């Protein structure tokens, strides 16, 4: 891991675990059953770092949008390749244009076999934003575990919440 600072447009990946939202735990289990992921040893949620510090763009139940980064959980910031400032802006613009869309709960519950048109699940939202910027083909399996597998992807930051209270 390098000392590179996270920038708007970088991917945020949350490892699966007991603090994951229910839909994220379903994603992790479904990926393992479908042979696409590592279950609870992999990632269960993906988002994109927003321009405003402490915020991320994501698809989560019930709607896509800009939400606070979940600092109660461990998360990692990944950079896909070496995006230009213009590519970062294109990815963020796509996120803004696709906010308030329904979360694809049907797709998550059926492991992608049934889909609701015009909806997104978390990693699909992130991957399609990158596709709009030319950083992702947009046609591969879009799971949280697929993002680190892209050429040039590197983890640049890992956040771990503090334990207990500081007096």
Secondary structure, 3 states (H helix, E strand, C coil): CCCCCCCCCCEEEEECCCCCCHHHHHHHHHHHHCCCCCHHHCEEEEEEECCCCCEEEEECCCEEEEEECCCCCCEEEEECCCCCHHHHHHHHHHHHHCCCCEECHHHHHCCCCCCCCCCECHHHHHHHHHHHCCCCCCCCCCCHHHHCCCCCCEEEEEECCCCCCCC
